[in-house]
Amino acid sequence: MCLYFLDCWLRTERYYELDDGDLALFESKREAFLKKYEKEIKAYRTERLIGSGTLRDYNFSSLPENILKNLDSYPPFNGYVYQNGILCARIKIEDKYFYLPPIYDEDCR
């Protein structure tokens, strides 16, 4: 499931995993589906988030400490890497590539 939301002046998207049961629920009982995905539809970054179209939705704290302390802006985005059911953002810093998982809001865990 891809949800679009407007953040300031930017339109971006967040991706959530749907299984066959969720798809069937969407097709047969729309209200129940909307209730189940209420937090996601309101653009919270819940544990169901599997990826995003913007780097600010990714967890930079997973970078090594020496790189994190010298990082002063978003590094170049270099696509996605699908790992364990999650779309990790691939970034390049100097000559190394790093894979960042999505970040989740603490109140949604």
Residue frames as qw, qx, qy, qz and C-alpha x, y, z in Angstrom:
[[0.000, 0.892, 0.451, 0.000, 0.00, 0.00, 0.00],
 [0.412, 0.153, 0.004, 0.898, 1.37, 3.41, -0.91],
 [0.127, -0.855, -0.461, 0.201, 0.05, 6.43, 0.98],
 [0.363, 0.479, 0.077, 0.796, 0.66, 9.94, -0.29],
 [0.330, -0.805, -0.396, 0.294, 0.79, 12.82, 2.13],
 [0.280, 0.802, 0.006, 0.527, 1.62, 16.49, 1.98],
 [0.651, -0.520, -0.212, 0.511, 4.36, 17.64, 4.33],
 [0.133, -0.602, 0.095, 0.782, 4.77, 21.41, 4.12],
 [0.483, 0.620, -0.197, -0.586, 5.05, 21.91, 0.37],
 [0.133, 0.370, -0.885, -0.248, 6.37, 18.44, -0.49],
 [0.898, 0.002, 0.016, -0.440, 4.20, 15.53, -1.54],
 [0.090, 0.459, -0.883, 0.031, 5.82, 12.26, -0.59],
 [0.847, -0.100, -0.354, -0.384, 4.84, 8.68, -0.03],
 [0.339, -0.425, 0.788, -0.288, 5.20, 5.92, 2.53],
 [0.629, 0.130, -0.686, -0.342, 4.94, 2.23, 1.73],
 [0.574, -0.273, 0.602, -0.484, 3.14, -0.32, 3.88],
 [0.088, 0.126, -0.965, -0.214, 3.02, -4.07, 3.39],
 [0.732, 0.040, 0.128, -0.668, -0.35, -5.63, 2.57],
 [0.240, -0.116, 0.960, 0.092, -0.91, -9.36, 2.58],
 [0.185, -0.225, -0.791, -0.539, -3.61, -11.20, 0.65],
 [0.215, -0.574, -0.750, 0.248, -5.97, -10.98, 3.64],
 [0.077, -0.544, -0.161, 0.820, -5.61, -7.20, 3.79],
 [0.099, 0.116, -0.551, -0.820, -6.25, -6.92, 0.07],
 [0.232, -0.395, -0.855, -0.244, -9.39, -9.06, 0.40],
 [0.189, -0.605, -0.557, 0.537, -10.50, -6.94, 3.37],
 [0.014, -0.369, 0.150, 0.917, -10.01, -3.79, 1.29],
 [0.197, -0.045, -0.698, -0.687, -12.11, -5.22, -1.54],
 [0.366, -0.423, -0.808, -0.183, -14.92, -6.63, 0.61],
 [0.427, -0.774, -0.437, 0.165, -15.12, -4.55, 3.82],
 [0.380, 0.624, -0.052, 0.680, -13.69, -1.13, 3.12],
 [0.387, -0.804, 0.082, -0.443, -14.65, 0.34, 6.53],
 [0.893, -0.425, 0.086, 0.116, -12.90, -2.49, 8.41],
 [0.758, 0.284, 0.024, 0.586, -9.79, -1.98, 6.25],
 [0.102, 0.755, -0.050, 0.645, -9.79, 1.77, 6.94],
 [0.646, -0.720, 0.090, -0.236, -10.11, 1.11, 10.66],
 [0.935, -0.163, 0.053, 0.309, -7.23, -1.40, 10.61],
 [0.629, 0.221, 0.086, 0.740, -4.92, 1.04, 8.80],
 [0.125, -0.948, -0.286, -0.058, -6.15, 4.18, 10.55],
 [0.489, -0.728, 0.175, 0.446, -2.70, 5.15, 11.90],
 [0.542, -0.019, 0.527, 0.654, -1.01, 4.59, 8.54],
 [0.231, 0.713, 0.523, 0.406, -3.65, 6.57, 6.66],
 [0.224, -0.967, -0.109, 0.048, -3.04, 9.46, 9.06],
 [0.528, 0.722, -0.311, 0.321, 0.66, 9.29, 7.97],
 [0.588, -0.689, 0.413, -0.092, 2.16, 7.91, 11.18],
 [0.453, 0.517, -0.726, -0.014, 5.32, 5.90, 10.78],
 [0.825, -0.341, 0.284, -0.350, 4.15, 2.67, 12.40],
 [0.499, -0.369, 0.775, 0.121, 5.73, -0.77, 12.60],
 [0.733, 0.443, 0.516, 0.002, 3.93, -1.64, 9.35],
 [0.281, 0.891, -0.227, -0.276, 6.04, 0.88, 7.42],
 [0.894, 0.003, 0.320, 0.314, 8.31, -0.92, 4.95],
 [0.528, 0.084, 0.276, 0.799, 9.76, 2.07, 3.10],
 [0.067, 0.854, 0.275, -0.436, 9.40, 5.68, 2.08],
 [0.589, 0.668, 0.209, 0.404, 10.11, 8.05, -0.75],
 [0.020, 0.909, -0.182, 0.375, 12.01, 10.47, 1.47],
 [0.577, 0.258, -0.614, 0.472, 15.28, 10.05, 3.42],
 [0.220, -0.431, 0.419, -0.768, 13.91, 11.78, 6.52],
 [0.863, -0.218, 0.010, -0.456, 11.79, 8.65, 7.13],
 [0.869, 0.171, -0.426, 0.185, 14.93, 6.52, 7.51],
 [0.710, -0.700, -0.003, 0.082, 16.92, 5.78, 10.64],
 [0.440, 0.756, -0.369, 0.314, 20.30, 7.51, 10.40],
 [0.493, -0.678, 0.477, -0.265, 21.20, 6.41, 13.93],
 [0.976, -0.001, 0.216, 0.041, 22.06, 3.01, 12.44],
 [0.579, 0.716, -0.273, 0.278, 25.19, 4.56, 10.89],
 [0.740, -0.109, -0.359, 0.558, 28.57, 4.08, 12.60],
 [0.338, -0.832, -0.255, 0.359, 29.22, 6.73, 15.25],
 [0.407, -0.383, 0.269, 0.784, 32.26, 8.26, 13.50],
 [0.142, 0.314, 0.612, 0.712, 30.20, 8.83, 10.31],
 [0.192, -0.767, -0.606, -0.088, 27.09, 10.01, 12.15],
 [0.364, -0.734, -0.175, 0.546, 28.94, 12.74, 14.09],
 [0.254, -0.320, 0.373, 0.833, 30.45, 14.17, 10.88],
 [0.172, 0.486, 0.748, 0.418, 27.23, 14.04, 8.85],
 [0.002, -0.352, -0.224, 0.909, 25.94, 17.57, 8.29],
 [0.538, 0.305, -0.143, -0.773, 23.36, 16.98, 5.53],
 [0.897, 0.164, 0.343, -0.224, 21.52, 14.19, 3.79],
 [0.329, -0.377, 0.731, 0.464, 23.97, 12.02, 1.85],
 [0.411, 0.260, -0.538, -0.688, 23.22, 11.04, -1.76],
 [0.788, 0.092, 0.462, -0.396, 20.27, 8.65, -2.07],
 [0.123, 0.419, -0.807, -0.397, 21.25, 5.66, -4.17],
 [0.615, -0.052, -0.629, -0.473, 18.00, 3.69, -4.44],
 [0.758, -0.379, 0.261, -0.462, 16.43, 1.00, -2.32],
 [0.280, 0.269, -0.921, 0.041, 17.64, -2.37, -1.11],
 [0.792, -0.299, -0.180, -0.501, 14.98, -4.92, -0.16],
 [0.290, 0.277, -0.841, 0.364, 16.09, -6.73, 3.01],
 [0.084, -0.207, -0.879, 0.422, 13.93, -8.92, 5.26],
 [0.018, 0.689, 0.718, 0.096, 10.70, -7.48, 3.88],
 [0.146, -0.860, -0.170, 0.458, 11.80, -3.86, 4.30],
 [0.557, 0.709, 0.098, 0.420, 12.84, -1.28, 1.72],
 [0.558, -0.593, -0.018, 0.580, 16.09, 0.12, 3.13],
 [0.313, 0.945, -0.071, -0.066, 17.43, 3.35, 1.71],
 [0.833, 0.017, 0.091, 0.545, 20.85, 2.91, 0.13],
 [0.014, 0.995, -0.077, -0.063, 23.09, 5.93, 0.65],
 [0.800, 0.285, -0.131, 0.512, 26.67, 6.63, -0.31],
 [0.324, -0.934, 0.137, 0.069, 29.12, 8.36, 2.00],
 [0.167, -0.682, 0.641, 0.310, 32.58, 8.82, 0.53],
 [0.385, 0.328, -0.776, -0.376, 33.31, 5.45, -1.10],
 [0.036, 0.066, 0.964, -0.256, 31.04, 3.30, 1.10],
 [0.472, -0.323, -0.479, -0.666, 27.37, 2.32, 0.78],
 [0.118, 0.006, 0.773, -0.623, 25.09, 2.07, 3.81],
 [0.334, -0.391, -0.738, -0.437, 21.57, 0.66, 4.15],
 [0.162, -0.102, 0.455, -0.870, 19.17, 2.55, 6.41],
 [0.085, -0.437, -0.895, -0.023, 15.95, 0.99, 7.74],
 [0.202, -0.679, -0.315, -0.631, 12.79, 3.09, 8.10],
 [0.038, 0.121, -0.596, 0.793, 12.30, 4.93, 11.37],
 [0.352, -0.543, -0.734, -0.203, 9.18, 4.32, 13.45],
 [0.270, -0.631, 0.117, -0.717, 7.37, 6.77, 15.70],
 [0.107, 0.178, -0.848, 0.487, 7.89, 5.74, 19.32],
 [0.478, 0.049, 0.460, -0.746, 4.20, 6.10, 20.23],
 [0.788, 0.259, -0.223, -0.513, 3.19, 3.60, 17.54],
 [0.325, 0.349, -0.877, 0.054, 5.32, 0.67, 18.64]]
